[in-house]
Amino acid sequence: MPASPVDVFAAGHVGELTQYLPVELVDDVLDQTRTTQRRLRALPSRVGVYFLLALGLFPRLGYLRVWDKLTAGLDAITRPSEKALRDLRRRLGPAPLKALFDVVAGPVGQPRTPGVCYRGLRTVAFDGLNSLKAPDTDRNRAWLGRIHHGQGWAGYPNLRLMALVETGTRALLGATVGGADKRDELGLAGELVGLLRPGMLVLADRAFDAAALFTRIARTGADFLIRGKLTRKPRVLCHLPDGSYLSILDGRTVRIIAADLAITGTDGSRTGDHYRLITTLLDHRRHPANELTKLYHERWEIETAFLALRHTILNGHVLRSGDRPGLEQELWALLTLYQLLRMAMVTAIETQPGTDPDRASFTTALETARDQLTAAHGIHPTTPVDLPGVIGHAVLRTLLPARRPRFSARKVKCSTSRYINRDEDRPTHSTTITTITITIHTPPLTPPPPPPRPPRDWTTPLPDTRRARVIQIMTTHPHHHWNGRHLAEQLGIPPRNLLTQLAEWARHGHLTKTTKGHYTLNPPPISTPPPTL
């Protein structure tokens, strides 16, 4: 017997995370997206939203086992069929989950929280995640395609997720999705530019070195610090005292920092890199070149966010859905769940002033959220939302030690990755860094462009040129039709070379072509005597 619509509403929760995504908000989003059930159903739309979030918490389990965990702490909830849960997902579609993510996405750290801001600018970062794998079905391949590797197609179809992340807390400000072989990263990043605001500083790698993207970011009022490609040859207009210099990109003045990094580890291993950073932070006194070179490293915080999404939550599993609407719905639910966990973590960290959000364990928050959902605890919180609950207290009890500077070889385990054969001079094991040496290089000023050459005067033959010698021969018989081969014999040059030049001179009006291979001098202009007065 199916569950009644009265008691099944109790399944509309995600444990303690429900306080960050209350039922009133879910109902409002369902109304706005017109996905609220139109009649009494055994499985209302609100329950479907929370069920999708629960699927993200338990990616290894099937529908019915996830339902069992969602209702384990509740009484008198009848178990639906697996088909009923699949139909519930289809009825909802991706729209309400996308709208929910748009509501919860945004900065979550206070400006005073360590790591959130650099000199009053909130640091954010663009990057793409191309390793979210979808089931290998015909519908998924039609949308996403497959990766071409070696002599054929290999691997699962991959989703391409482009995200804008607050680097201090790793919270999501926005995201967009496409197929890994359909849309480039610049196009996807352009869809997120509208989320930038004045007072933000955008960090990005070389894939985002594009003048058009720079212009769009600058129009929002945000600043940027983006690594430039080595193929770019910027003009050096002015040297600054810290070794950086000013240049022009797409009509906009920018500051460029060319720096070499030399890193030494405790085991004596050495590695290095070369940065060419492009920024709109023109004040070298307030933003020294060495400081910005170190700040660029914060861009890697977005990789940690992707690690939490792909490996900590999904644990490397392939997504569930076999078509595009299901994949989009599943992905927006995962991103919403990720953002709720970050909100709970940052809320807890900010109760201890001076604590860096880097020390919060995402694994602890995720496992505690799973326990809270199974026990149906925290659905109606007794503490204010700005104070830590069970998840927050678990995070505070298991704070990680302060991050130490270290480096190691970056190992690529995916056989279809383009970075599989990357050879880096790095130690095989994690090694503590002892010294980081930054050397700023200042190239010489770009000389001014030479003045434009005056147009060539074709009416005056140049002295001692081949054309002058040809005209000198032809003036001996001005009305004769000269054969190009005979002229070449008199000059002692190959006929083919001269015939090409004679045709060119005729096009410019120096000679007249009479027949094939024959030319005559142009008649001199007739001078008109001045009128008599």
C-alpha distance (Angstrom), angle and dihedral (degrees) to the residues before:
residue distance angle dihedral
M1 . . .
P2 3.85 . .
A3 3.75 120.1 .
S4 3.78 116.7 -95.8
P5 3.83 118.2 -111.5
V6 3.79 88.9 -119.5
D7 3.76 100.8 61.3
V8 3.81 98.3 31.1
F9 3.82 91.3 66.3
A10 3.80 86.6 74.9
A11 3.83 87.3 71.1
G12 3.81 88.3 67.6
H13 3.80 98.5 102.7
V14 3.81 144.4 84.7
G15 3.77 97.7 -149.5
E16 3.79 116.2 -107.5
L17 3.80 91.3 -9.8
T18 3.81 87.3 71.9
Q19 3.81 88.9 83.1
Y20 3.82 88.1 66.8
L21 3.82 91.6 44.8
P22 3.82 105.6 33.9
V23 3.77 122.4 -170.5
E24 3.82 90.8 -112.9
L25 3.81 90.0 61.2
V26 3.81 92.2 46.9
D27 3.81 91.9 49.1
D28 3.80 91.1 49.3
V29 3.81 92.2 51.3
L30 3.80 91.1 47.6
D31 3.81 89.5 52.7
Q32 3.80 92.9 48.7
T33 3.80 92.9 49.2
R34 3.83 91.2 42.9
T35 3.79 93.2 -125.7
T36 3.82 98.7 122.0
Q37 3.80 111.2 123.0
R38 3.82 111.5 -95.1
R39 3.80 94.2 -147.5
L40 3.78 138.2 21.7
R41 3.77 108.3 -69.4
A42 3.77 135.2 -177.9
L43 3.82 87.6 -125.7
P44 3.83 111.8 36.2
S45 3.81 121.9 -156.7
R46 3.81 93.1 -109.2
V47 3.79 90.4 59.0
G48 3.81 88.6 50.0
V49 3.81 91.3 57.7
Y50 3.79 93.5 52.3
F51 3.80 90.8 42.6
L52 3.82 89.5 57.1
L53 3.80 90.3 51.6
A54 3.81 89.0 50.0
L55 3.82 89.3 52.5
G56 3.80 87.0 59.3
L57 3.80 91.1 52.6
F58 3.81 91.5 53.9
P59 3.83 108.0 33.8
R60 3.83 93.0 162.4
L61 3.79 95.7 58.1
G62 3.79 132.3 80.7
Y63 3.79 125.5 -120.1
L64 3.79 97.7 -90.9
R65 3.80 95.3 46.7
V66 3.80 90.2 50.0
W67 3.82 89.1 49.5
D68 3.79 89.0 51.6
K69 3.81 90.8 54.6
L70 3.81 91.5 45.5
T71 3.81 91.1 54.8
A72 3.82 100.5 30.9
G73 3.80 93.4 105.5
L74 3.81 94.8 44.1
D75 3.78 131.4 83.2
A76 3.80 130.6 -128.5
I77 3.81 96.8 9.1
T78 3.79 110.4 146.7
R79 3.78 117.2 -142.3
P80 3.85 113.6 -114.2
S81 3.78 124.1 -147.6
E82 3.77 122.5 -94.7
K83 3.79 89.8 -115.6
A84 3.79 90.4 55.8
L85 3.81 90.2 54.7
R86 3.81 91.4 48.4
D87 3.81 90.1 50.1
L88 3.81 89.1 49.6
R89 3.82 90.2 56.8
R90 3.80 92.2 48.6
R91 3.79 91.7 48.6
L92 3.80 91.9 53.2
G93 3.80 98.8 45.3
P94 3.83 122.8 -174.9
A95 3.83 99.0 -67.4
P96 3.85 100.4 85.1
L97 3.82 92.8 44.7
K98 3.81 91.0 49.9
A99 3.82 89.8 49.2
L100 3.82 91.5 49.1
F101 3.79 91.3 51.7
D102 3.80 90.6 50.2
V103 3.81 88.8 54.0
V104 3.81 97.5 50.1
A105 3.82 97.0 36.1
G106 3.78 116.7 98.7
P107 3.81 142.7 83.4
V108 3.79 113.3 -40.8
G109 3.82 103.1 176.7
Q110 3.78 124.3 91.2
P111 3.83 115.8 -125.1
R112 3.82 89.2 -114.3
T113 3.82 92.7 56.2
P114 3.83 110.2 106.8
G115 3.79 114.0 -101.2
V116 3.80 96.2 13.3
C117 3.82 98.2 99.0
Y118 3.78 137.7 29.9
R119 3.82 111.2 -150.9
G120 3.78 91.4 -28.6
L121 3.82 95.7 -42.5
R122 3.81 119.0 113.6
T123 3.81 106.8 -132.4
V124 3.82 117.4 -135.5
A125 3.80 131.4 169.3
F126 3.81 139.5 -150.1
D127 3.79 122.7 -145.6
G128 3.77 142.6 139.3
L129 3.80 132.7 -120.8
N130 3.80 112.7 -152.4
S131 3.81 102.1 170.4
L132 3.81 103.5 77.7
K133 3.80 100.6 121.4
A134 3.80 124.0 -146.9
P135 3.82 127.8 -161.7
D136 3.79 113.6 -82.9
T137 3.81 98.1 -111.6
D138 3.80 130.4 141.7
R139 3.81 92.3 -111.5
N140 3.79 93.4 49.6
R141 3.80 92.1 47.5
A142 3.80 90.7 49.6
W143 3.81 89.6 56.8
L144 3.79 104.0 31.4
G145 3.78 104.8 24.4
R146 3.78 120.6 -153.6
I147 3.79 135.3 -89.4
H148 3.80 116.3 -95.4
H149 3.80 109.1 -137.9
G150 3.78 126.6 172.5
Q151 3.78 111.0 -39.9
G152 3.77 98.4 -9.5
W153 3.79 149.8 -4.5
A154 3.79 118.7 -48.2
G155 3.78 141.5 175.5
Y156 3.77 133.3 15.3
P157 3.82 123.4 -48.2
N158 3.80 107.5 -88.6
L159 3.77 130.4 -140.4
R160 3.81 118.1 -140.5
L161 3.80 111.9 -141.3
M162 3.80 118.9 -170.3
A163 3.81 114.3 -165.8
L164 3.78 139.5 -178.9
V165 3.81 109.0 -147.1
E166 3.79 135.2 -171.6
T167 3.80 98.8 -126.3
G168 3.81 96.5 -154.0
T169 3.81 94.5 59.4
R170 3.85 101.3 13.4
A171 3.80 89.0 -126.8
L172 3.81 118.3 151.5
L173 3.80 119.7 -110.4
G174 3.78 93.1 -178.7
A175 3.79 144.7 -31.9
T176 3.78 141.8 -160.4
V177 3.78 131.2 -167.6
G178 3.79 139.2 -147.0
G179 3.77 142.7 147.8
A180 3.81 117.1 -66.4
D181 3.81 91.5 -122.6
K182 3.80 100.0 32.8
R183 3.81 108.5 65.2
D184 3.76 130.7 25.5
E185 3.79 123.8 -124.2
L186 3.80 93.6 -110.7
G187 3.78 91.6 57.0
L188 3.80 92.3 49.4
A189 3.81 92.3 45.2
G190 3.79 89.7 52.9
E191 3.81 89.0 62.5
L192 3.83 89.7 60.8
V193 3.81 98.3 46.8
G194 3.81 90.0 92.0
L195 3.82 89.2 67.7
L196 3.81 92.2 64.8
R197 3.79 119.7 100.9
P198 3.81 137.3 -173.7
G199 3.79 109.4 -80.0
M200 3.82 93.8 42.2
L201 3.81 126.1 113.0
V202 3.82 114.7 -153.8
L203 3.81 118.6 -147.6
A204 3.81 120.1 -166.0
D205 3.79 141.4 154.0
R206 3.81 131.7 -116.9
A207 3.81 93.9 -75.5
F208 3.82 88.0 74.1
D209 3.81 96.7 51.0
A210 3.81 98.0 123.0
A211 3.80 126.8 130.1
A212 3.81 92.2 -141.1
L213 3.83 91.5 55.9
F214 3.82 90.7 46.9
T215 3.78 90.1 54.7
R216 3.81 93.7 48.6
I217 3.81 92.0 49.4
A218 3.81 92.3 48.4
R219 3.80 91.2 51.5
T220 3.81 90.2 60.8
G221 3.81 90.3 59.6
A222 3.82 92.6 -114.0
D223 3.80 122.7 126.2
F224 3.79 125.1 -132.2
L225 3.80 140.2 -151.4
I226 3.80 107.1 -168.2
R227 3.77 129.9 167.0
G228 3.80 112.0 -117.9
K229 3.78 127.4 -139.8
L230 3.77 119.1 -104.7
T231 3.80 89.7 -125.0
R232 3.80 90.8 65.6
K233 3.81 112.7 99.3
P234 3.82 105.5 -164.5
R235 3.78 121.6 -168.4
V236 3.80 115.2 -110.6
L237 3.80 105.1 -134.9
C238 3.80 103.0 162.4
H239 3.82 136.5 5.8
L240 3.81 118.9 -132.1
P241 3.82 124.1 -151.1
D242 3.83 94.3 -112.1
G243 3.81 92.7 57.8
S244 3.80 97.4 -98.9
Y245 3.78 122.0 114.2
L246 3.78 141.7 -152.5
S247 3.78 124.3 -112.1
I248 3.81 141.2 164.1
L249 3.81 124.2 -110.0
D250 3.78 119.8 178.5
G251 3.80 90.3 -19.7
R252 3.82 93.3 -52.2
T253 3.82 126.0 113.0
V254 3.80 111.7 -120.9
R255 3.78 135.8 172.0
I256 3.81 120.6 -125.4
I257 3.79 127.3 -158.3
A258 3.81 118.4 -163.7
A259 3.80 108.1 -167.5
D260 3.81 138.4 167.6
L261 3.82 117.6 -148.7
A262 3.80 121.2 -154.6
I263 3.85 114.8 -171.5
T264 3.80 124.9 -169.2
G265 3.82 125.3 -168.5
T266 3.78 132.3 -153.4
D267 3.80 90.2 -103.6
G268 3.81 91.1 56.3
S269 3.80 94.3 -104.5
R270 3.77 116.0 145.7
T271 3.76 134.4 -160.1
G272 3.75 136.4 159.9
D273 3.76 146.6 -177.2
H274 3.78 140.6 -160.2
Y275 3.79 121.7 -125.3
R276 3.76 129.2 -165.9
L277 3.80 104.8 -173.9
I278 3.79 123.9 -168.6
T279 3.80 117.3 -159.1
T280 3.78 143.4 163.7
L281 3.83 90.5 -142.0
L282 3.81 95.1 106.2
D283 3.82 99.1 169.6
H284 3.80 105.0 96.6
R285 3.80 91.7 -173.9
R286 3.81 95.8 57.1
H287 3.81 94.3 34.7
P288 3.85 109.5 33.2
A289 3.80 118.1 -161.5
N290 3.83 94.5 -118.2
E291 3.80 90.4 51.7
L292 3.80 93.9 51.1
T293 3.81 91.1 47.1
K294 3.81 89.5 57.0
L295 3.81 91.7 42.9
Y296 3.81 91.9 56.9
H297 3.79 88.1 68.8
E298 3.84 88.0 70.2
R299 3.81 86.6 75.2
W300 3.80 87.9 80.6
E301 3.82 90.4 69.4
I302 3.80 87.7 83.5
E303 3.81 88.6 61.1
T304 3.81 88.2 57.0
A305 3.80 88.7 52.3
F306 3.81 90.4 52.6
L307 3.81 89.7 47.3
A308 3.81 90.2 56.0
L309 3.80 91.4 49.0
R310 3.79 98.8 43.5
H311 3.81 102.3 35.1
T312 3.81 109.8 17.2
I313 3.82 97.4 44.1
L314 3.81 101.5 25.2
N315 3.81 94.0 28.8
G316 3.82 88.3 -146.2
H317 3.82 93.1 -58.5
V318 3.79 123.8 147.4
L319 3.80 115.2 -110.4
R320 3.79 117.9 -99.7
S321 3.81 106.4 -127.6
G322 3.79 126.6 93.9
D323 3.81 99.8 -159.8
R324 3.79 140.1 41.2
P325 3.84 100.0 -97.9
G326 3.79 90.8 50.0
L327 3.81 93.6 47.0
E328 3.80 92.7 49.5
Q329 3.80 91.2 46.9
E330 3.80 91.7 49.1
L331 3.80 93.3 46.9
W332 3.83 95.0 49.8
A333 3.81 88.8 49.2
L334 3.82 90.4 52.0
L335 3.79 92.2 48.7
T336 3.81 91.1 48.0
L337 3.80 90.7 50.5
Y338 3.81 90.7 48.1
Q339 3.80 91.2 51.6
L340 3.82 92.9 49.0
L341 3.80 90.1 53.5
R342 3.80 91.3 49.8
M343 3.81 90.2 50.2
A344 3.80 90.8 53.3
M345 3.81 91.9 47.1
V346 3.81 95.6 48.9
T347 3.82 91.4 45.5
A348 3.80 88.5 57.4
I349 3.82 95.5 43.7
E350 3.80 93.7 50.9
T351 3.81 90.9 58.9
Q352 3.81 86.1 70.7
P353 3.83 105.3 56.7
G354 3.77 114.4 -140.8
T355 3.81 95.4 25.9
D356 3.80 114.7 130.0
P357 3.85 114.4 -130.4
D358 3.83 86.9 -134.4
R359 3.80 87.5 78.0
A360 3.81 94.2 61.6
S361 3.81 113.4 102.1
F362 3.80 113.0 -130.6
T363 3.81 90.3 -165.6
T364 3.81 90.9 57.2
A365 3.80 91.6 50.0
L366 3.82 92.2 48.4
E367 3.80 95.8 47.9
T368 3.81 92.2 46.3
A369 3.81 90.5 49.5
R370 3.80 89.4 53.1
D371 3.81 91.1 51.6
Q372 3.80 91.8 47.6
L373 3.80 91.6 51.1
T374 3.79 93.2 49.9
A375 3.81 91.8 49.4
A376 3.84 92.6 41.3
H377 3.81 89.5 -129.6
G378 3.77 125.9 155.0
I379 3.82 95.8 23.3
H380 3.82 88.6 127.1
P381 3.83 103.0 31.4
T382 3.77 119.6 -147.3
T383 3.83 93.1 -161.3
P384 3.82 126.4 66.1
V385 3.80 115.9 -93.2
D386 3.81 91.2 -114.9
L387 3.83 91.4 61.2
P388 3.81 124.6 74.9
G389 3.77 118.6 -98.3
V390 3.77 128.1 -168.0
I391 3.82 91.9 -57.1
G392 3.79 91.7 48.5
H393 3.80 94.0 48.3
A394 3.81 90.3 49.2
V395 3.81 89.4 52.5
L396 3.81 92.0 49.0
R397 3.81 91.8 49.7
T398 3.80 92.1 53.5
L399 3.81 101.8 41.5
L400 3.78 111.7 162.4
P401 3.82 119.1 -123.9
A402 3.78 117.2 -94.4
R403 3.76 110.7 -76.8
R404 3.79 114.3 -96.6
P405 3.81 123.4 -153.6
R406 3.80 108.0 -102.4
F407 3.78 140.9 144.9
S408 3.79 139.8 -165.2
A409 3.77 141.3 166.9
R410 3.78 115.2 -62.9
K411 3.80 106.2 -127.5
V412 3.80 119.8 -158.4
K413 3.80 110.8 -154.3
C414 3.81 98.3 178.7
S415 3.81 109.6 95.1
T416 3.82 92.0 -152.3
S417 3.82 95.2 53.8
R418 3.80 117.9 117.2
Y419 3.83 87.6 -137.6
I420 3.82 95.2 57.8
N421 3.82 93.6 109.0
R422 3.81 96.7 42.3
D423 3.81 108.9 143.1
E424 3.78 111.6 -156.4
D425 3.77 129.4 175.8
R426 3.78 93.5 -127.7
P427 3.81 133.4 123.2
T428 3.80 116.4 -97.0
H429 3.81 92.3 -128.7
S430 3.79 131.7 48.8
T431 3.81 107.8 -81.4
T432 3.78 128.9 -171.7
I433 3.79 114.3 -118.5
T434 3.79 115.8 -123.6
T435 3.80 101.4 -179.4
I436 3.79 137.7 13.2
T437 3.78 115.0 -167.2
I438 3.79 118.6 -165.7
T439 3.81 117.7 -164.9
I440 3.80 117.4 -171.4
H441 3.80 115.5 -149.5
T442 3.79 120.8 -156.7
P443 3.80 115.2 -162.3
P444 3.80 119.8 -148.9
L445 3.77 120.3 -89.1
T446 3.77 114.6 -84.4
P447 3.83 108.6 -110.2
P448 3.79 115.7 -121.7
P449 3.79 114.5 -94.9
P450 3.82 114.8 -94.1
P451 3.82 117.1 -103.0
P452 3.79 114.2 -92.4
R453 3.79 115.5 -91.9
P454 3.82 114.6 -109.6
P455 3.79 114.4 -110.2
R456 3.78 114.1 -91.8
D457 3.80 116.2 -102.7
W458 3.78 103.9 -131.3
T459 3.82 93.7 -178.0
T460 3.82 94.0 67.8
P461 3.81 114.9 63.5
L462 3.75 114.2 -135.1
P463 3.80 115.9 -119.1
D464 3.81 118.1 -102.3
T465 3.77 93.3 9.8
R466 3.78 127.4 132.4
R467 3.78 91.3 -112.0
A468 3.80 90.6 52.9
R469 3.81 90.8 51.9
V470 3.82 92.3 47.5
I471 3.80 91.4 50.6
Q472 3.81 90.2 48.1
I473 3.83 90.2 55.7
M474 3.80 93.2 45.6
T475 3.82 93.2 51.2
T476 3.83 89.5 66.7
H477 3.85 86.8 72.4
P478 3.82 104.9 17.6
H479 3.82 96.2 -177.6
H480 3.78 97.1 42.6
H481 3.81 119.6 112.9
W482 3.76 101.3 -126.8
N483 3.78 121.6 -149.8
G484 3.80 113.3 -133.5
R485 3.79 93.3 -137.5
H486 3.81 92.2 52.9
L487 3.79 90.0 50.9
A488 3.83 90.1 50.3
E489 3.82 90.4 51.9
Q490 3.80 91.1 53.0
L491 3.83 91.1 49.6
G492 3.80 93.5 42.9
I493 3.82 95.9 -127.0
P494 3.83 132.8 122.4
P495 3.83 110.7 -80.3
R496 3.80 93.4 -133.9
N497 3.82 92.7 60.9
L498 3.78 93.9 49.4
L499 3.82 94.9 45.2
T500 3.79 89.5 57.0
Q501 3.79 91.5 50.3
L502 3.82 93.5 46.0
A503 3.80 89.8 54.8
E504 3.81 90.3 49.9
W505 3.83 92.7 48.7
A506 3.80 89.5 50.2
R507 3.80 90.9 53.5
H508 3.81 89.2 53.4
G509 3.80 91.4 50.6
H510 3.82 99.9 -110.8
L511 3.83 93.5 115.9
T512 3.79 137.1 18.9
K513 3.80 120.7 -125.6
T514 3.80 108.4 -140.7
T515 3.81 102.8 173.9
K516 3.78 136.0 -13.5
G517 3.80 107.9 -48.9
H518 3.83 93.8 -4.6
Y519 3.79 126.6 109.1
T520 3.79 138.0 176.5
L521 3.78 134.1 -166.6
N522 3.76 117.7 -92.5
P523 3.79 112.1 -109.3
P524 3.81 112.5 -105.3
P525 3.78 114.6 -103.8
I526 3.81 115.3 -91.4
S527 3.79 109.3 -113.5
T528 3.79 115.1 -140.9
P529 3.81 113.8 -143.2
P530 3.76 113.7 -122.9
P531 3.79 115.1 -101.8
T532 3.78 117.1 -98.2
L533 3.74 117.7 -117.7
